[in-house]
Amino acid sequence: MIVYDRLWGTMKEKGVSQYALIKKYKISTGQLDRLRKNENVSTHTLDLLCSILNCSLEDIAEYKEK
């Protein structure tokens, strides 16, 4: 199972709010909701988040065994 718990800490560390993701970077509220619920998101979205936050995938996502 892939979880996005690390995303929120990385956003705080980089000073990027959910509001900024929505308004400045055009990330949909639906995508953010899926991330909060650890649901499926596209690799495009993950790539975009890594680019916005200037980080690696490991900084926003983690694989955990069920």
C-alpha positions in Angstrom: 0.0 0.0 0.0 1.4 3.4 -0.9 0.8 6.2 1.6 1.4 9.9 1.2 1.9 10.8 4.9 5.4 12.2 4.1 3.8 14.7 1.6 2.3 16.9 4.3 5.6 17.2 6.2 7.5 18.0 3.0 5.0 20.7 2.1 5.4 22.3 5.5 9.2 22.1 5.3 9.1 23.7 1.8 6.5 26.3 2.8 4.0 25.2 0.2 0.3 25.2 1.4 -2.6 23.2 0.0 -4.1 26.5 -1.0 -0.9 27.3 -3.1 -1.2 23.9 -4.8 -4.7 24.6 -5.8 -4.5 28.2 -6.8 -0.9 28.6 -8.1 -0.1 25.1 -9.4 -3.7 24.1 -10.4 -3.7 20.8 -8.5 -7.3 19.8 -8.1 -9.0 19.5 -4.8 -10.0 16.0 -5.8 -6.3 15.0 -6.2 -5.5 16.5 -2.8 -8.5 14.5 -1.3 -7.2 11.3 -2.9 -3.7 12.0 -1.4 -5.2 12.6 2.0 -7.1 9.3 1.8 -4.1 7.4 0.4 -6.1 6.5 -2.7 -4.8 6.1 -6.3 -3.2 9.1 -7.9 -1.5 9.3 -11.3 2.3 9.3 -11.7 1.8 12.6 -13.5 0.5 14.1 -10.3 3.4 12.6 -8.3 5.9 14.0 -10.8 4.3 17.4 -10.6 4.4 17.4 -6.8 8.1 16.4 -6.8 8.8 19.3 -9.3 6.8 21.8 -7.3 8.4 20.8 -4.0 11.8 20.2 -5.5 12.1 16.8 -3.8 12.2 13.1 -4.6 9.4 10.6 -4.6 10.6 9.2 -1.3 9.9 12.6 0.3 6.2 12.4 -0.5 5.3 8.7 -0.8 6.1 5.5 1.0 5.3 1.9 0.5 3.9 0.1 3.5 3.0 -3.6 3.6 -0.6 -4.2 4.5 
